[in-house]
Amino acid sequence: MVYSNYPMLNGPSDRPVFAIIGGGIAGSVQAIHLAERYPWLDIYIFDKNKKILTGTSNMNPGRPTFGFHYRCLNTATFCQDNTVKFTNFLDRIGCPNIFAKAPQGGIYVLMKGAAQILNGSINPVFSPDEIEPVFEQIKEHAIKNYSNDNNFKKHFGSPDQICRKLEETEYRSFLAQGLLEGVGACYETAEKTFDTVGICSFLREYIKGIKNIKIQTEAKVTCLEEIHQSKAARYRITWNDARTNKSRSEVAQFVTLACWERVGLFRKQLGKPECHPTYNRLKMLAILETEVAADCVNTIRPIFAASGPFSMISPQSCIEKPDGSIICRLACTLAIRTNVMNVPDDRVLPTDYDNMLEGTIDAEEKMKMAAPILEGAKQFFSCLSNARLAEVRFGTVRVPFGASGNVDLHDPASEHHARDYPGCSNLGDGLFVNEAMKMIYSVYNAETMLDWAHAELYGMNPKLTHAPEAKAATKGPWLVSITLLIP
């Protein structure tokens, strides 16, 4: 069997190695796609944590994302299509709990006036008049593309019902009294909050059943070196094994950087600079708990105060107590406090950043940092009047910006408001970047990686245009769709 255009890989004991640095949702979903498409390919996942899917991926609030809070229609519909794609992928591989066991149906609050937050005044970036027309186009996109899609109807209902404008009498029960005067419009949507913790747990076990995926945890990769042999490039991956506190190395023909805060450093080591400024953004997620009566549980909804740097709550679970009351657990963000710091991604992380990310700061200090998130969110959402801060999580997102380098959430021209980069790129010579900018982009990115990997494996041999015939390496069908990167 000829595996590829790499002449040194054709021996029976020398299978190609595809290393993925970073075992979050993006890296894990890519590994599944590669393993099922190419059972003769050895896939290695390197992750610095004790288990894969326990880092930044595990702090994702699973916010419902059909794109209703974007003014840019292309960004909004891309969100919608990839929410559907991600949901269908989880459904097909048998994930039992795709959505959180908590009230569903997103609420989008579009502000027309300033909101008072933590003794300050925050103005909306876009007015409801700018956002609302996009909502109808989002609905039209769903009707056009999913009216005959039974999976869409199973998960989200009828496409023509994906959003509904609420009357003030309907949304007063969700919002704090002091916010109501500044509300321009409020919509209910058919989006559902993903059960991020459950999805991560399922994927972690699912991967264990795939024979050609090998996982190396507690492995913090410190160095990447390109080794040129024959006609193909190889990469030496050096990491620190936390179990033995010794340095180890592995050689791979293909490497994906799916590790967020170290992508810039690795690119620098390999001499592949960024075209535009890119930053590591340290984010803080507050986990809240609140007790409600059983007949009031539906006031705990996924609510997003949108069109600006406002706030979001995302219910994660509801647990019934013996007395019949319900304990609701929610993820909460407040933009002016959730984004802790930005640092250029081609530099070593500052000590404070690293300590928060690695969880080595004092628990009391973490709670003190996150307390304003709860305080500010209470000024938005009436259902949080009795909420308490239960847990604080930190994680990194790598934020690419255009030539303007515009990082200001309050600026309508900021790249935050019209994102056209899903987080994957092909650096050439079997080197890729996969850092899904949203959890829902992970399947899209994995399919794109399949396309690129196929070109790397077979591009130099015009007679070999398809992968060798083989059965999937694990239960569940292989997803065959391949798409092109959005412009």
N, C-alpha and C positions, 0 to 999 in steps of 0.2 A: 504493500500500500504506500502511495506517495502522499505524505501529509501536506506538503507545501512546496514553495519555491526555495526553501531553506535546505541546502544540500546536507547539512550536518544533522538534520532531524529525521532522516529516513531509516535509521537503525531501529530494530524492534525494542531496544531498551532506552532509546533516547527520544522520548515523547516531547513535543513542544510544551513549554511552560508559559502560562499567562498569569502574571502576578498582579493582584489588585491590592493597592495599599489603602486601607480604610474599609472596615467592615460595617459601615452604616447601611441605610436602606438603599442608597444609590449603588454602592459596591456589591451588596448582597444580591440585589435584583439582577445586576449585570452578570454576576457569577452564575446565577441560575440559568439565564438565557444562554450564556456561552457553553455551560456544561451540557445542556440538553441539545444544543445544536451540534456540538463537537465532543462526543464522548471520548475521543482519543486525545483530547487536549487536557493537560494537567493544569488546574486552576488553583492558585494559592491565594488565600486572603490573609493579609497581615493587619492586625489590629492592636492598638496599644492598650486596650482595656482587657479585663479578665474574660469578658464574653463579647462576641460581636453584637452589634445592634443595641449597645447600652450607652453610647456616647451621645453626640448631638441629636442623632435620630430619635432617641428616647425622650427628648425634651420637646419634640414637635407637638404643638397643641392639636394637630389634626383639623385645623380650621376648615370648614366647608368652603370650597373654592370653585365656583363657576365663573368667577371673574367679575362679579357685580360691582365691586368697588373700584374698578379701573375705568378711566375715561377712554383709554385706547381700546378700540374694538378688537384689534388683532390680538392684543394681550389677553383680553377677556375671553375670547373664543378659544384661544390656545389653552387657557386654564380649563375651560369647559371640556374640551376634547380630551385633555389628559387626565382630568378627573374620571371621565368615563373609561378611558384606557386602563388606568391604574385599578379602578374598581373591577373591571372585567378580568384583569390579570389575577387579582387575588381570588376572585370567584372561581376561575378556571383551575387554579392549583389547590383549591379546597380550603381556603382560609375560612374558619367557621364564624369568626367575629370580625367582620370588616368595619362595622360602624359601632360607635360607642353605645353602651347600654344606658342611655340618658336621653332626655327630650331632644328631638331633632327639628329641622326646619330653621334655616338661618334667618336672622333678622338683621337687615341693613338699615342703619340710621344715617341719613344724609343731612348734614348740618348746613344751615344757611347763615347762622350767626356764630359769634364767638362762644366758646365754652370756657367756664371757669374751672381750672384744674390746679390744685395745690397752690392756691393764692395767686395764680397767674391766669392770663387770658390767652387762649389758643384759637386762632381763626382757621376756618376750613380752607384747604388749598383750592378745591373746586366747589362751585355752587351746585345745588341740586339741578338747576336748569341745564348744566353741562353734563351731568351724570345720567339723569333719567332717560334721555333719548337713547342712550346706549343700552339701557335695560331691554327696551323693545327689540333692538337688534340682536341682543343675546338670545332672547326668546325665539326670534325668527330663525336664528342659526340652529337652535335645538330642534325646532319643528322641521326644518329642512333636512337635517342630518339624522334625526333619531325617531321620527314618527313611526317608522316600521321596525324599530329596534326593540325587541322584547326584553333584552337585558337592561336597557335604559329604563323601560317602564317598570321592570321588577325592582330596580334599586331606587329610582327617583320619581316614578310616577309618569304621568303624561307630559310630554315636552311642552305642550301649550299651557301647562299649569306651573311652570317652573318659577314664576314670580307673581306676586300680587301686592298691589299698593294697599297699605293699611289706613284705616281711618284713625283719627287721634284717639277715639274711645278704645280702639284695639291696642294701641301701643303705649298708652299711659301706664298700664300695669307693669311694663317692662323697664321703664326709664325713670330716673330720679326726677323729682319735681323741679329742681333747679335747672335741668337740662331742657325741659320741654319747650321753653320759649325760643330756643335757638334751633329747633328741629325744622327742617324744610320738608322732608318726606321720609317715610319709613316703609320698607318693603319686607314681605315674608318670601322666602325662597324654598325650593325643594331640595336644597343641598343638605348633606348629612355630614356630621363630624366623624372622622375616622378614629377608630380605636387604635391609636398609635402603639400603645404598650402591648395590646393583644396582637397586632400585626407583627411587631418586632419579635415577640415571643414565638409566634407561629413560624415566621421565616427562619428563625434560629434553629428550630427543630427540623424544619423542612430541608434545610441545607445539609443537615447531618445524614440524610438518606441519599445524598448524591455522591456516588463513588469517586468521581474525578474532581471533587473540590476538597482541598486540604486547608485547614484553618490553623493559623499560628497566632494565638492571642498573647497578651502581655509582651508584644513585640513592637517597640517603638522604632520605626525606621529612622535612621540618622543620616544615611548617605546613599545616593544613587550615582553610579558611574556607568558610562557607556563603554562597551568593549566591542571593538570592530574585529570581526572574524569572517573570512571568506567574503561573501556578498551580502551578509546580513548583520544587523546590529544585535548585540546582546546587552543586557543590563545586569550589573552586579548590585544586589540589594543588600545593604548592611543594616542590621538592627541590633538593638540591645534586648537580650532575653531577660525579662524581669525575674523569671523563675530562678535563673542561675547567676544573674548579674554579669553575664559574659556577652561579648560581641559575637554575632553569627552573621553568615552571609549566604545568599542563594543567587543563582544566575537564572534569568528568565529572558525569553525572546521577546515577550510583549509585556508591557507594564501599563496599568491604569492608575492614575493618581486620583483617588477618591477620598482624600483625607483632610479636606478643608484647610485647616490653618497651616499646613506644611507644603501646600502645592507651590507657592511662590519660591520657597527655599529650594525645593527639588528642581524646579525649572532653572533656577539660578545655577545650581550645581551642574546641570546638564547643558548650560549655555543656551537656554531657550527663553529669552526674556518675554515679558508681556508687551503687547502693542499699546495698551492703555493702562492707566493706574488701576490697581486692584488692592482691596483691603480685606483684612480679617476683621469681622465685626463680632465682638463679644456680646451676646444677648443673654438676658436674664428672664426666666419664666417663673411666675409666681403660681403656686398650686394652692387653691383656696378650698375651704370646706364650709358649708352652710347647712343649717337644718331648716326644713320646711315641712308644713303639713302636707299630707298625701294629696289633698284636693287642690294644692297650690303648686304642685311640682312643675307644671307646665310654664310657670313664670321663670323657670331656670332654663333659658334657651341659649343657643349659640347666637350671640349678639355682637355686631361689629359696628362701632361708631366710625363711619367711613369718610372718604374724600378729604383725608388729612391725617395728621399724626395724633390720632386719638387713642381709643382703647378697644379691647376685644375680650370677651369671655367665651370659653368653649367647654361645655359640660363633658366630663370624662366618664363619670359613673354615678349611679344612684343606688344607695343601699338602704333597705327598709329596716328600721329598728323594731324591737318587740312591741313598742307602744304605738306603732303605726306611722310614726313620723319618718321622714326621709332625710338621709344625709347625702347631700350632693357634693361631689368633688369636681372642681372646675380648674381649667388653666386660664390664666389671666395675663394680659400684657397692657402696658401703658407706654406709648411710644417714647414720650419724653424721658422715661426712666428705664424702659426695657433695653434700649440700646446703650450698653455700658461704655464701650470705647471702640474706636477704629484704629488699627495700626497697619502700616504697609505690610503686605504679605510676603515680601522677600527678605524680611529681617527676622531675627530671633525674637520670640514673643517677650514682651516686658514681664518682669517677675510677677507683678500684680495680676496681669492677664492670665499667666500660666497657672498661678495658684488658684484662681477662681475656676478656671477650666478643669483643672485636675482635682478640684474638690478638697483642697488642703486648707482653705481658710476656715476660720472658726464658725461654728453653726450659728452662734448668736450674731456674728457680724453679717452673715448671709441674710438672716431674717431682718436685720436692721436695714440692709441695703434694699430689700424688697418691700418693706413696709409702705413706702410711698406708692407703690403700684396698687396695693389694696386701697389705700386712702383715696387715691385719685379715681380709681374705678368706681368706688362708692358714689362719687359725684356724678357718675353716668347711669349706673344700673341699680334700680331700687331693690332688686332681689339680693343684693350684697349687703344689705343693712346690718345683718347679723353674721356676716362671713368672718372667718378668721384665716390667717396665713398659716398653712400647714407644712409647706415645703418650698424650697427654692432650688431651681436648676439653672445651670449655665451651659452654654454651648456656643459654637462658632458657626457663622455663615460667612462665606467668602463673597464679597460684594464687588462685582465688576462694574465699572462705570465707563461711559464713553469718553471721547476726547476732551469733553468739558470737565471731567472729574467731579461732577456735581453730586455732592453727598447730602444736600440739604433737603430733608423731608418736607419742609415748608415751601419749597420752590416748585411751582408747576412744571418747570423744565427739567426737574430731576429725573434721572433714569429710573428711579423707584416707581414712577407712575406710568411708564410705558416700557416694560421689560421685554426685550426680544431675544434674550439669551437663556437657553434652558440649562446651561451649565456643563455642556460637553464640548470638547474640541479635540481635533486630531493634530498632534504635534509632529507627526511623521516618524518613520523608522520604528513602527510598532509601539509608539508612546502616545497615550491618550489621557485626557482629563475628563473625569465624570464626577461632578459635584452638583447634582440636581438642585437647582435653585429653589425648587419646591418639591416636597415629597411626591406629589402627583406627577412630576416629570421623570421619575425614576425608570418607568417602563419605556417611555419615549427615548430616553438616553440609552437604555440597554439595547433597544432595537437599532439605534444609530450606531452603537459600538459593534453590533453584529455585522452591520454593513461594512464598517471600516475594517474590522478584523478579517472579514472575508476577502477584502481587497488586498490586505497585507499577506494573507496566506496564499492566495491564488493569482494575484494580479500579474505576476511575472511569468505565468504559465498559461498562455491563451488557450491551450487544449483542455485545461482543467477549469471548468467554469462552475462546477457545483461541488459542495462538500461531499465526502464519501458517504455512501448510504449507511445509515446506522439507526438503531432504535434509541429512543430517549433513555438517558442514564438514570432516570428516576420516574416515580409515578407522575401522572399528569402530562398533558400534551405540551409539545413545544409550540411557542407562539411564533408564527412564521412571518408576521407582517414586519416590513422594514420601511422606514420613512426617511425623508431627507431633513436635514437640519433647517430650521426656519431661517429666513434671510435676516 
